[in-house]
């Protein structure tokens, strides 16, 4: 059975938790490696006050001993510091103690109602209310909040640690916010990736980063929110992950599910993506070269590292579009669920933009899909077993795709 994971937790509950089942034994893990990813998810100019309250840190409850995984379920927990303000509202067995919660660190919003009856257009509020039969939208908001993505990033950190054992690195950067930016789409070096994480919007080009910050400030003044585009890349990916033989084994399909499952993601493309639709075939497809000295070479990578639903040995490149955050301090036209009368949707605490953070969440999900594909291809309950299978596969590739 392949690896799987589940997360649980509400935005203002005591904690987020995740359980990873089937993770191989003997993979070295450090808390710093996980906390580093959690801190990267908290980055980004234009985040809301919640990010000034939280200092996400992992606590490992099971599955890791003396700094290595045990093969047993890994359970991780990330506490919500903000819970101290919400414990009387989120209690499992007693009704909310107060009608409002006073927020901290939020200049634009002092309090929010514990009971919310006017759905915010664009959020899960109305569709979630229809589905789960609530007029108190707090029951939907709490789990729909992108706070849950902290747990995914914790899980992704484990996937990254596994992939690092095989020289696979997953990174990301922002190319556009609010229509400002460019279409850059190359993988980065580790130094370039570190520089990106120093940028206020996690962009490669400092001039464009400054223009994106300006766009965020202009949006703040107008009580607007912004979306944008980010690139996720993976280097060192071996050929042969995924498969052409069945629809649900295609790795581009699996990656699409994983990245589209991040709140706010509305578009996704691999390599040349939508631009490729306008090219003729001879412009689109990456020529194949081989020399005994350099092996297989592809002078271009319009395929984004995937052909036939299988990784082809080139860097994986995908680009995702995130819509503007649907919580607006100006409020959007809506209807009160109780009175069915027109009413402006209220604000919840939110970000002006979360594109830089979404890139980090997408890295985690891409790393997860690659790690699952690794385990499916190379098998094994332990890291040494995986390594033996991987090394023998690589030797075979050097000899030729049929291993002869
Ligand atoms: C987020 C936590 C959330 C928001 C944001 C991201 O905190 P809260 O639930 O207290 O509002 O700051 O979530 C959204 C903008 C959203 O639409 O879900 C986080 O930890 O990233």
Boltz pocket constraint, residues with backbone or C-beta under 6 A from the ligand:
constraints:
  - pocket:
      binder: B
      contacts: [[A, 11], [A, 12], [A, 41], [A, 48], [A, 49], [A, 50], [A, 51], [A, 141], [A, 144], [A, 145], [A, 146], [A, 147], [A, 148], [A, 150], [A, 263], [A, 325], [A, 326], [A, 327], [A, 348], [A, 349], [A, 350], [A, 351], [A, 354], [A, 357]]
      max_distance: 6.0
